[in-house]
Amino acid sequence: MDLTPGPDTGRPFVFLARPALYDDTTTRLRPVGAWVRPRAAAAAACVVLGLGLIGGAATGSWLTGESDAAGGSRNAYVEAGELWHSVPVDELFPPSIRGEGAGPGGADRTWNRVAVAPDSTCKDAFDPLLRKALAPAGCLRLLRATYADATRSHVTTVGLLFTKADAEAMRALRTRFTEEGLDSRPDLMPRPYAAKGTLAAGFGDLQRATWTLSVLPDAPVVAYAVSGFADGRAVTDPEPAAEAMKADATSAPGQAGLGNDAKGIADRVERGLRKTVTAATEKSS
C-alpha cells in the first residue's frame, strides 16, 4: 500500500513407598508379576495426577487472565467490539472530563462536551490517505464527540473507530502505524466534528492544529483526538500532540496547550473505554 504524501507455587513432590521386592515378614521373594502390577498402577496414577496439575494450572491462568491467548482475553476483545451500540453515550463521552495535571506544566484541565455526533460509518470522516491507511481494519462504526476547554478557547474532537478486524489484524495495524510513523504525519490527521450551532461550528479541516491517534492493541478500536482554536483561525503548520506538548515547543498550538487538550481527552476517553470493557467482561463471566 502506497501512503506516500501526495495522495508461589512450587512443583508438587510425590513420595513413593519403598519398592516391595521382598516380603518383610517371610523374607521370600514376591512373584515378579505381583510387583510389576502395583508399580504400573502407581505410575499410571502419577500420570493422571500430573495431567490434573497441569490442567489446573492452565485453568488458574485463564481465570486470572495471565495468558493473552486465554478465553478471557478473547471475550474482552469481543466485548470491546460491541460497546458502540450497548453503552450510553455519557459513559463513553462524559459531559465533562477532568484532567488533573493534564495541562502545560502539570496544570489541571477541564473539558466540557459541546456536541455528540450520531454514530455513523466512516464515509467522509477521514481524509482519503488516512482512510486508505485504516482500510485493512475495516470500519464497523464511528463514534465522535467534540469538547471545549474551560475558557472556551479551544475545541477538540475525540473519536472511537470500531473496526471489523480480529486481534491479529489490529496488532499488525498498530505495528505499521508505529514503525512507519503514520500516527505523526500531517497528511494522516483525523478530521474534526464541527456541529452547527455550537462553539465548534467553525472547527473545520483548516482549523486542525494538533492531533493524536492510537491503534489499540487489545480491542478492535482506533482512538484519536484532534484540536484547534475555537475562534476559527486557520493553522498552516499543524503538529502531532507529542511535539506540541514538549517544554520547548514554540508553535502556536504548543504555546496554547492544544497538544495537551488532544492527548488529555483521548487518554481519558480511552481509559474509560477500558474500564467499561473490564466491567462488561466481569458481568458476563
Phi and psi restraints in degrees (value plus and minus 20) as a CYANA .aco file:
   2 ASP   PHI    -112.8   -72.8
   2 ASP   PSI      98.0   138.0
   3 LEU   PHI    -134.4   -94.4
   3 LEU   PSI       1.9    41.9
   4 THR   PHI     -80.2   -40.2
   4 THR   PSI     114.6   154.6
   5 PRO   PHI     -75.2   -35.2
   5 PRO   PSI     123.8   163.8
   6 GLY   PHI     100.0   140.0
   6 GLY   PSI     -51.8   -11.8
   9 THR   PHI    -134.2   -94.2
   9 THR   PSI     106.9   146.9
  10 GLY   PHI    -110.5   -70.5
  10 GLY   PSI    -198.0  -158.0
  11 ARG   PHI     -97.1   -57.1
  11 ARG   PSI     123.3   163.3
  12 PRO   PHI     -89.9   -49.9
  12 PRO   PSI     122.6   162.6
  13 PHE   PHI    -121.1   -81.1
  13 PHE   PSI     111.6   151.6
  14 VAL   PHI    -130.5   -90.5
  14 VAL   PSI      98.3   138.3
  15 PHE   PHI    -115.9   -75.9
  15 PHE   PSI     100.8   140.8
  16 LEU   PHI    -120.0   -80.0
  16 LEU   PSI     122.1   162.1
  17 ALA   PHI     -88.2   -48.2
  17 ALA   PSI     140.1   180.1
  18 ARG   PHI     -79.7   -39.7
  18 ARG   PSI     112.2   152.2
  19 PRO   PHI     -73.3   -33.3
  19 PRO   PSI     109.4   149.4
  20 ALA   PHI    -106.8   -66.8
  20 ALA   PSI      44.2    84.2
  21 LEU   PHI     -96.8   -56.8
  21 LEU   PSI     -47.2    -7.2
  22 TYR   PHI    -143.0  -103.0
  22 TYR   PSI     130.0   170.0
  23 ASP   PHI    -110.4   -70.4
  23 ASP   PSI      87.9   127.9
  24 ASP   PHI     -80.8   -40.8
  24 ASP   PSI     -39.9     0.1
  25 THR   PHI    -110.0   -70.0
  25 THR   PSI     -42.2    -2.2
  26 THR   PHI    -139.8   -99.8
  26 THR   PSI     -31.5     8.5
  27 THR   PHI      37.2    77.2
  27 THR   PSI      -1.9    38.1
  28 ARG   PHI    -116.1   -76.1
  28 ARG   PSI     124.9   164.9
  29 LEU   PHI     -84.2   -44.2
  29 LEU   PSI     116.7   156.7
  30 ARG   PHI    -101.3   -61.3
  30 ARG   PSI     132.2   172.2
  31 PRO   PHI     -79.7   -39.7
  31 PRO   PSI     123.8   163.8
  32 VAL   PHI     -76.5   -36.5
  32 VAL   PSI     -60.6   -20.6
  33 GLY   PHI     -84.6   -44.6
  33 GLY   PSI     -53.4   -13.4
  34 ALA   PHI     -88.0   -48.0
  34 ALA   PSI     -42.7    -2.7
  35 TRP   PHI    -110.7   -70.7
  35 TRP   PSI     -59.5   -19.5
  36 VAL   PHI     -83.7   -43.7
  36 VAL   PSI     -61.2   -21.2
  37 ARG   PHI     -82.2   -42.2
  37 ARG   PSI     -67.0   -27.0
  38 PRO   PHI     -82.3   -42.3
  38 PRO   PSI     -56.8   -16.8
  39 ARG   PHI     -86.4   -46.4
  39 ARG   PSI     -61.0   -21.0
  40 ALA   PHI     -82.4   -42.4
  40 ALA   PSI     -59.6   -19.6
  41 ALA   PHI     -84.3   -44.3
  41 ALA   PSI     -59.7   -19.7
  42 ALA   PHI     -84.7   -44.7
  42 ALA   PSI     -61.2   -21.2
  43 ALA   PHI     -82.1   -42.1
  43 ALA   PSI     -62.9   -22.9
  44 ALA   PHI     -82.4   -42.4
  44 ALA   PSI     -59.2   -19.2
  45 ALA   PHI     -83.1   -43.1
  45 ALA   PSI     -58.0   -18.0
  46 CYS   PHI     -85.3   -45.3
  46 CYS   PSI     -59.2   -19.2
  47 VAL   PHI     -81.9   -41.9
  47 VAL   PSI     -65.5   -25.5
  48 VAL   PHI     -80.9   -40.9
  48 VAL   PSI     -63.2   -23.2
  49 LEU   PHI     -81.4   -41.4
  49 LEU   PSI     -63.9   -23.9
  50 GLY   PHI     -82.9   -42.9
  50 GLY   PSI     -64.4   -24.4
  51 LEU   PHI     -82.3   -42.3
  51 LEU   PSI     -57.0   -17.0
  52 GLY   PHI     -84.3   -44.3
  52 GLY   PSI     -60.7   -20.7
  53 LEU   PHI     -86.1   -46.1
  53 LEU   PSI     -61.9   -21.9
  54 ILE   PHI     -83.4   -43.4
  54 ILE   PSI     -64.8   -24.8
  55 GLY   PHI     -82.0   -42.0
  55 GLY   PSI     -60.9   -20.9
  56 GLY   PHI     -83.6   -43.6
  56 GLY   PSI     -59.3   -19.3
  57 ALA   PHI     -84.9   -44.9
  57 ALA   PSI     -61.7   -21.7
  58 ALA   PHI     -84.2   -44.2
  58 ALA   PSI     -61.1   -21.1
  59 THR   PHI     -83.8   -43.8
  59 THR   PSI     -61.8   -21.8
  60 GLY   PHI     -81.8   -41.8
  60 GLY   PSI     -59.4   -19.4
  61 SER   PHI     -83.7   -43.7
  61 SER   PSI     -61.3   -21.3
  62 TRP   PHI     -83.6   -43.6
  62 TRP   PSI     -63.0   -23.0
  63 LEU   PHI     -86.3   -46.3
  63 LEU   PSI     -52.1   -12.1
  64 THR   PHI    -113.5   -73.5
  64 THR   PSI     -20.9    19.1
  65 GLY   PHI      53.0    93.0
  65 GLY   PSI       7.1    47.1
  66 GLU   PHI    -100.1   -60.1
  66 GLU   PSI     -37.2     2.8
  67 SER   PHI    -130.5   -90.5
  67 SER   PSI     109.1   149.1
  68 ASP   PHI     -86.4   -46.4
  68 ASP   PSI     -44.5    -4.5
  69 ALA   PHI    -110.8   -70.8
  69 ALA   PSI     -17.3    22.7
  70 ALA   PHI     -92.5   -52.5
  70 ALA   PSI     139.9   179.9
  71 GLY   PHI     -80.6   -40.6
  71 GLY   PSI     -50.1   -10.1
  72 GLY   PHI     -79.6   -39.6
  72 GLY   PSI     -64.9   -24.9
  73 SER   PHI     -88.5   -48.5
  73 SER   PSI     -55.6   -15.6
  74 ARG   PHI     -85.4   -45.4
  74 ARG   PSI     -59.1   -19.1
  75 ASN   PHI     -83.3   -43.3
  75 ASN   PSI     -60.4   -20.4
  76 ALA   PHI     -82.6   -42.6
  76 ALA   PSI     -59.6   -19.6
  77 TYR   PHI     -82.6   -42.6
  77 TYR   PSI     -64.6   -24.6
  78 VAL   PHI     -84.5   -44.5
  78 VAL   PSI     -63.6   -23.6
  79 GLU   PHI     -76.6   -36.6
  79 GLU   PSI     -64.6   -24.6
  80 ALA   PHI     -80.8   -40.8
  80 ALA   PSI     -60.8   -20.8
  81 GLY   PHI     -89.4   -49.4
  81 GLY   PSI     -35.6     4.4
  82 GLU   PHI    -122.3   -82.3
  82 GLU   PSI     -20.5    19.5
  83 LEU   PHI     -87.6   -47.6
  83 LEU   PSI     -44.6    -4.6
  84 TRP   PHI     -81.3   -41.3
  84 TRP   PSI     -47.0    -7.0
  85 HIS   PHI    -130.1   -90.1
  85 HIS   PSI     -17.2    22.8
  86 SER   PHI    -143.1  -103.1
  86 SER   PSI     -24.1    15.9
  87 VAL   PHI    -133.2   -93.2
  87 VAL   PSI     113.7   153.7
  88 PRO   PHI     -78.1   -38.1
  88 PRO   PSI     124.9   164.9
  89 VAL   PHI     -78.7   -38.7
  89 VAL   PSI     -55.2   -15.2
  90 ASP   PHI     -86.4   -46.4
  90 ASP   PSI     -37.0     3.0
  91 GLU   PHI    -104.9   -64.9
  91 GLU   PSI     -57.2   -17.2
  92 LEU   PHI    -100.4   -60.4
  92 LEU   PSI     -62.3   -22.3
  93 PHE   PHI    -144.9  -104.9
  93 PHE   PSI      66.9   106.9
  94 PRO   PHI     -78.7   -38.7
  94 PRO   PSI     127.8   167.8
  95 PRO   PHI     -77.2   -37.2
  95 PRO   PSI     -52.3   -12.3
  96 SER   PHI    -158.1  -118.1
  96 SER   PSI     116.9   156.9
  97 ILE   PHI    -140.7  -100.7
  97 ILE   PSI     107.4   147.4
  98 ARG   PHI    -118.9   -78.9
  98 ARG   PSI     113.3   153.3
  99 GLY   PHI    -141.4  -101.4
  99 GLY   PSI      60.7   100.7
 100 GLU   PHI     -85.7   -45.7
 100 GLU   PSI     101.0   141.0
 101 GLY   PHI      51.2    91.2
 101 GLY   PSI      -5.6    34.4
 102 ALA   PHI    -109.2   -69.2
 102 ALA   PSI     -28.9    11.1
 103 GLY   PHI    -108.7   -68.7
 103 GLY   PSI     157.9   197.9
 104 PRO   PHI     -77.8   -37.8
 104 PRO   PSI     115.8   155.8
 105 GLY   PHI      49.5    89.5
 105 GLY   PSI      -3.2    36.8
 106 GLY   PHI      61.5   101.5
 106 GLY   PSI      -3.8    36.2
 107 ALA   PHI     -91.0   -51.0
 107 ALA   PSI     132.2   172.2
 108 ASP   PHI     -97.7   -57.7
 108 ASP   PSI     128.8   168.8
 109 ARG   PHI    -150.2  -110.2
 109 ARG   PSI     134.2   174.2
 110 THR   PHI    -157.4  -117.4
 110 THR   PSI     112.8   152.8
 111 TRP   PHI    -143.3  -103.3
 111 TRP   PSI     114.2   154.2
 112 ASN   PHI    -132.9   -92.9
 112 ASN   PSI     116.2   156.2
 113 ARG   PHI     -93.5   -53.5
 113 ARG   PSI     112.2   152.2
 114 VAL   PHI    -132.6   -92.6
 114 VAL   PSI     -37.1     2.9
 115 ALA   PHI    -182.6  -142.6
 115 ALA   PSI     127.8   167.8
 116 VAL   PHI    -146.8  -106.8
 116 VAL   PSI     107.9   147.9
 117 ALA   PHI    -102.8   -62.8
 117 ALA   PSI     126.1   166.1
 118 PRO   PHI     -81.1   -41.1
 118 PRO   PSI     124.5   164.5
 119 ASP   PHI     -81.3   -41.3
 119 ASP   PSI     124.1   164.1
 120 SER   PHI    -169.5  -129.5
 120 SER   PSI     157.6   197.6
 121 THR   PHI    -100.6   -60.6
 121 THR   PSI    -193.7  -153.7
 122 CYS   PHI    -116.1   -76.1
 122 CYS   PSI     -15.3    24.7
 123 LYS   PHI     -80.0   -40.0
 123 LYS   PSI     105.8   145.8
 124 ASP   PHI      45.1    85.1
 124 ASP   PSI     -10.8    29.2
 125 ALA   PHI    -107.6   -67.6
 125 ALA   PSI     -38.0     2.0
 126 PHE   PHI    -151.9  -111.9
 126 PHE   PSI     134.7   174.7
 127 ASP   PHI     -82.7   -42.7
 127 ASP   PSI     133.4   173.4
 128 PRO   PHI     -72.1   -32.1
 128 PRO   PSI     -62.2   -22.2
 129 LEU   PHI     -87.9   -47.9
 129 LEU   PSI     -60.0   -20.0
 130 LEU   PHI     -89.4   -49.4
 130 LEU   PSI     -58.8   -18.8
 131 ARG   PHI     -80.1   -40.1
 131 ARG   PSI     -58.6   -18.6
 132 LYS   PHI     -87.9   -47.9
 132 LYS   PSI     -59.5   -19.5
 133 ALA   PHI     -87.7   -47.7
 133 ALA   PSI     -53.3   -13.3
 134 LEU   PHI    -107.6   -67.6
 134 LEU   PSI     -31.1     8.9
 135 ALA   PHI     -74.6   -34.6
 135 ALA   PSI     -57.6   -17.6
 136 PRO   PHI     -78.8   -38.8
 136 PRO   PSI     -46.0    -6.0
 137 ALA   PHI    -105.8   -65.8
 137 ALA   PSI     -39.8     0.2
 138 GLY   PHI      55.3    95.3
 138 GLY   PSI     142.4   182.4
 139 CYS   PHI    -142.2  -102.2
 139 CYS   PSI      92.8   132.8
 140 LEU   PHI    -108.2   -68.2
 140 LEU   PSI     -71.4   -31.4
 141 ARG   PHI    -180.2  -140.2
 141 ARG   PSI     129.4   169.4
 142 LEU   PHI    -142.9  -102.9
 142 LEU   PSI     106.6   146.6
 143 LEU   PHI    -136.1   -96.1
 143 LEU   PSI     116.3   156.3
 144 ARG   PHI    -162.9  -122.9
 144 ARG   PSI     133.8   173.8
 145 ALA   PHI    -170.3  -130.3
 145 ALA   PSI     132.7   172.7
 146 THR   PHI    -139.3   -99.3
 146 THR   PSI     116.8   156.8
 147 TYR   PHI    -140.1  -100.1
 147 TYR   PSI     136.5   176.5
 148 ALA   PHI    -142.6  -102.6
 148 ALA   PSI     128.8   168.8
 149 ASP   PHI     -95.2   -55.2
 149 ASP   PSI     152.1   192.1
 150 ALA   PHI     -80.2   -40.2
 150 ALA   PSI     -48.8    -8.8
 151 THR   PHI    -105.7   -65.7
 151 THR   PSI     -26.0    14.0
 152 ARG   PHI      40.2    80.2
 152 ARG   PSI       9.5    49.5
 153 SER   PHI    -118.0   -78.0
 153 SER   PSI     -44.0    -4.0
 154 HIS   PHI    -144.2  -104.2
 154 HIS   PSI     128.4   168.4
 155 VAL   PHI    -147.7  -107.7
 155 VAL   PSI     125.0   165.0
 156 THR   PHI    -160.7  -120.7
 156 THR   PSI     107.5   147.5
 157 THR   PHI    -118.6   -78.6
 157 THR   PSI     108.5   148.5
 158 VAL   PHI    -134.4   -94.4
 158 VAL   PSI     119.0   159.0
 159 GLY   PHI    -153.5  -113.5
 159 GLY   PSI     129.9   169.9
 160 LEU   PHI    -145.6  -105.6
 160 LEU   PSI      89.1   129.1
 161 LEU   PHI    -114.8   -74.8
 161 LEU   PSI      92.6   132.6
 162 PHE   PHI    -108.5   -68.5
 162 PHE   PSI      99.9   139.9
 163 THR   PHI    -116.7   -76.7
 163 THR   PSI     155.4   195.4
 164 LYS   PHI    -119.8   -79.8
 164 LYS   PSI     -18.3    21.7
 165 ALA   PHI     -99.7   -59.7
 165 ALA   PSI     131.7   171.7
 166 ASP   PHI    -103.1   -63.1
 166 ASP   PSI     157.6   197.6
 167 ALA   PHI     -81.0   -41.0
 167 ALA   PSI     -60.4   -20.4
 168 GLU   PHI     -84.0   -44.0
 168 GLU   PSI     -62.4   -22.4
 169 ALA   PHI     -86.2   -46.2
 169 ALA   PSI     -56.7   -16.7
 170 MET   PHI     -87.7   -47.7
 170 MET   PSI     -58.6   -18.6
 171 ARG   PHI     -84.2   -44.2
 171 ARG   PSI     -59.2   -19.2
 172 ALA   PHI     -85.4   -45.4
 172 ALA   PSI     -61.4   -21.4
 173 LEU   PHI     -85.0   -45.0
 173 LEU   PSI     -62.2   -22.2
 174 ARG   PHI     -81.3   -41.3
 174 ARG   PSI     -64.0   -24.0
 175 THR   PHI     -81.0   -41.0
 175 THR   PSI     -62.6   -22.6
 176 ARG   PHI     -85.1   -45.1
 176 ARG   PSI     -65.9   -25.9
 177 PHE   PHI     -80.8   -40.8
 177 PHE   PSI     -59.8   -19.8
 178 THR   PHI     -93.4   -53.4
 178 THR   PSI     -70.8   -30.8
 179 GLU   PHI     -89.4   -49.4
 179 GLU   PSI     -51.7   -11.7
 180 GLU   PHI    -116.1   -76.1
 180 GLU   PSI     -18.9    21.1
 181 GLY   PHI      45.8    85.8
 181 GLY   PSI       6.7    46.7
 182 LEU   PHI     -87.6   -47.6
 182 LEU   PSI     -42.1    -2.1
 183 ASP   PHI    -100.0   -60.0
 183 ASP   PSI     -19.4    20.6
 184 SER   PHI    -147.3  -107.3
 184 SER   PSI      -6.3    33.7
 185 ARG   PHI    -113.4   -73.4
 185 ARG   PSI     107.3   147.3
 186 PRO   PHI     -78.6   -38.6
 186 PRO   PSI     -48.4    -8.4
 187 ASP   PHI    -101.1   -61.1
 187 ASP   PSI     -19.2    20.8
 188 LEU   PHI    -140.4  -100.4
 188 LEU   PSI      12.0    52.0
 189 MET   PHI    -102.8   -62.8
 189 MET   PSI     115.2   155.2
 190 PRO   PHI     -85.8   -45.8
 190 PRO   PSI     137.5   177.5
 191 ARG   PHI    -110.6   -70.6
 191 ARG   PSI     130.2   170.2
 192 PRO   PHI    -103.8   -63.8
 192 PRO   PSI     148.2   188.2
 193 TYR   PHI    -129.3   -89.3
 193 TYR   PSI      86.7   126.7
 194 ALA   PHI    -119.4   -79.4
 194 ALA   PSI      80.8   120.8
 195 ALA   PHI    -106.4   -66.4
 195 ALA   PSI     109.5   149.5
 196 LYS   PHI     -84.0   -44.0
 196 LYS   PSI     124.1   164.1
 197 GLY   PHI      56.2    96.2
 197 GLY   PSI      -6.8    33.2
 198 THR   PHI    -144.0  -104.0
 198 THR   PSI     154.2   194.2
 199 LEU   PHI     -81.0   -41.0
 199 LEU   PSI     -42.5    -2.5
 200 ALA   PHI    -116.2   -76.2
 200 ALA   PSI      -6.1    33.9
 201 ALA   PHI     -78.4   -38.4
 201 ALA   PSI     -53.5   -13.5
 202 GLY   PHI    -116.0   -76.0
 202 GLY   PSI      -5.5    34.5
 203 PHE   PHI    -108.3   -68.3
 203 PHE   PSI      64.2   104.2
 204 GLY   PHI    -126.4   -86.4
 204 GLY   PSI    -187.3  -147.3
 205 ASP   PHI     -81.0   -41.0
 205 ASP   PSI     -59.8   -19.8
 206 LEU   PHI     -91.4   -51.4
 206 LEU   PSI     -36.5     3.5
 207 GLN   PHI    -112.5   -72.5
 207 GLN   PSI     -20.5    19.5
 208 ARG   PHI     -87.6   -47.6
 208 ARG   PSI     105.3   145.3
 209 ALA   PHI    -133.0   -93.0
 209 ALA   PSI     -59.2   -19.2
 210 THR   PHI    -174.9  -134.9
 210 THR   PSI     136.7   176.7
 211 TRP   PHI    -175.4  -135.4
 211 TRP   PSI     145.5   185.5
 212 THR   PHI    -163.7  -123.7
 212 THR   PSI     126.2   166.2
 213 LEU   PHI    -164.0  -124.0
 213 LEU   PSI     114.7   154.7
 214 SER   PHI    -157.6  -117.6
 214 SER   PSI     105.6   145.6
 215 VAL   PHI    -108.8   -68.8
 215 VAL   PSI      92.1   132.1
 216 LEU   PHI     -89.2   -49.2
 216 LEU   PSI     117.4   157.4
 217 PRO   PHI    -103.0   -63.0
 217 PRO   PSI     -35.3     4.7
 218 ASP   PHI    -145.8  -105.8
 218 ASP   PSI       0.6    40.6
 219 ALA   PHI    -177.2  -137.2
 219 ALA   PSI     129.4   169.4
 220 PRO   PHI     -99.4   -59.4
 220 PRO   PSI      39.6    79.6
 221 VAL   PHI    -158.1  -118.1
 221 VAL   PSI     119.4   159.4
 222 VAL   PHI    -133.7   -93.7
 222 VAL   PSI     101.4   141.4
 223 ALA   PHI    -127.2   -87.2
 223 ALA   PSI     119.5   159.5
 224 TYR   PHI    -171.7  -131.7
 224 TYR   PSI     146.3   186.3
 225 ALA   PHI    -172.8  -132.8
 225 ALA   PSI     124.9   164.9
 226 VAL   PHI    -156.4  -116.4
 226 VAL   PSI     114.8   154.8
 227 SER   PHI    -141.1  -101.1
 227 SER   PSI     137.5   177.5
 228 GLY   PHI    -180.1  -140.1
 228 GLY   PSI    -199.7  -159.7
 229 PHE   PHI    -104.8   -64.8
 229 PHE   PSI     120.5   160.5
 230 ALA   PHI     -92.2   -52.2
 230 ALA   PSI     -35.3     4.7
 231 ASP   PHI    -104.0   -64.0
 231 ASP   PSI     -18.0    22.0
 232 GLY   PHI      65.2   105.2
 232 GLY   PSI     -14.4    25.6
 233 ARG   PHI     -85.1   -45.1
 233 ARG   PSI     122.6   162.6
 234 ALA   PHI     -99.2   -59.2
 234 ALA   PSI     130.3   170.3
 235 VAL   PHI    -141.5  -101.5
 235 VAL   PSI     100.3   140.3
 236 THR   PHI    -105.2   -65.2
 236 THR   PSI     -47.0    -7.0
 237 ASP   PHI    -146.6  -106.6
 237 ASP   PSI      54.4    94.4
 238 PRO   PHI     -86.4   -46.4
 238 PRO   PSI     132.3   172.3
 239 GLU   PHI    -161.2  -121.2
 239 GLU   PSI     133.7   173.7
 240 PRO   PHI     -79.8   -39.8
 240 PRO   PSI     130.0   170.0
 241 ALA   PHI     -77.1   -37.1
 241 ALA   PSI     -57.6   -17.6
 242 ALA   PHI     -79.1   -39.1
 242 ALA   PSI     -55.7   -15.7
 243 GLU   PHI     -97.2   -57.2
 243 GLU   PSI     -62.8   -22.8
 244 ALA   PHI     -86.3   -46.3
 244 ALA   PSI     -41.2    -1.2
 245 MET   PHI    -108.1   -68.1
 245 MET   PSI     -24.6    15.4
 246 LYS   PHI     -86.8   -46.8
 246 LYS   PSI     125.6   165.6
 247 ALA   PHI     -79.8   -39.8
 247 ALA   PSI     -50.6   -10.6
 248 ASP   PHI    -118.9   -78.9
 248 ASP   PSI      -3.6    36.4
 249 ALA   PHI     -84.4   -44.4
 249 ALA   PSI     110.7   150.7
 250 THR   PHI    -132.1   -92.1
 250 THR   PSI     -23.5    16.5
 251 SER   PHI     -90.8   -50.8
 251 SER   PSI     141.6   181.6
 252 ALA   PHI     -80.4   -40.4
 252 ALA   PSI     -65.8   -25.8
 253 PRO   PHI     -80.9   -40.9
 253 PRO   PSI     -59.2   -19.2
 254 GLY   PHI     -87.9   -47.9
 254 GLY   PSI     -65.5   -25.5
 255 GLN   PHI     -84.9   -44.9
 255 GLN   PSI     -52.5   -12.5
 256 ALA   PHI    -102.4   -62.4
 256 ALA   PSI     -34.6     5.4
 257 GLY   PHI      63.3   103.3
 257 GLY   PSI       0.9    40.9
 258 LEU   PHI     -87.1   -47.1
 258 LEU   PSI     -50.7   -10.7
 259 GLY   PHI     -83.8   -43.8
 259 GLY   PSI     -58.1   -18.1
 260 ASN   PHI     -85.7   -45.7
 260 ASN   PSI     -55.2   -15.2
 261 ASP   PHI     -83.7   -43.7
 261 ASP   PSI     -71.1   -31.1
 262 ALA   PHI     -81.2   -41.2
 262 ALA   PSI     -69.7   -29.7
 263 LYS   PHI     -87.1   -47.1
 263 LYS   PSI     -62.7   -22.7
 264 GLY   PHI     -82.8   -42.8
 264 GLY   PSI     -64.7   -24.7
 265 ILE   PHI     -89.8   -49.8
 265 ILE   PSI     -65.9   -25.9
 266 ALA   PHI     -79.9   -39.9
 266 ALA   PSI     -63.6   -23.6
 267 ASP   PHI     -82.9   -42.9
 267 ASP   PSI     -61.3   -21.3
 268 ARG   PHI     -94.4   -54.4
 268 ARG   PSI     -55.0   -15.0
 269 VAL   PHI     -88.1   -48.1
 269 VAL   PSI     -61.5   -21.5
 270 GLU   PHI     -83.9   -43.9
 270 GLU   PSI     -60.7   -20.7
 271 ARG   PHI     -83.0   -43.0
 271 ARG   PSI     -61.7   -21.7
 272 GLY   PHI     -83.7   -43.7
 272 GLY   PSI     -57.7   -17.7
 273 LEU   PHI     -82.0   -42.0
 273 LEU   PSI     -64.0   -24.0
 274 ARG   PHI     -83.9   -43.9
 274 ARG   PSI     -60.7   -20.7
 275 LYS   PHI     -83.6   -43.6
 275 LYS   PSI     -59.7   -19.7
 276 THR   PHI     -86.5   -46.5
 276 THR   PSI     -59.2   -19.2
 277 VAL   PHI     -83.4   -43.4
 277 VAL   PSI     -65.1   -25.1
 278 THR   PHI     -80.0   -40.0
 278 THR   PSI     -65.3   -25.3
 279 ALA   PHI     -83.5   -43.5
 279 ALA   PSI     -63.3   -23.3
 280 ALA   PHI     -86.3   -46.3
 280 ALA   PSI     -58.4   -18.4
 281 THR   PHI     -86.0   -46.0
 281 THR   PSI     -64.2   -24.2
 282 GLU   PHI     -85.1   -45.1
 282 GLU   PSI     -55.7   -15.7
 283 LYS   PHI     -88.9   -48.9
 283 LYS   PSI     -56.2   -16.2
 284 SER   PHI    -106.1   -66.1
 284 SER   PSI     -29.4    10.6
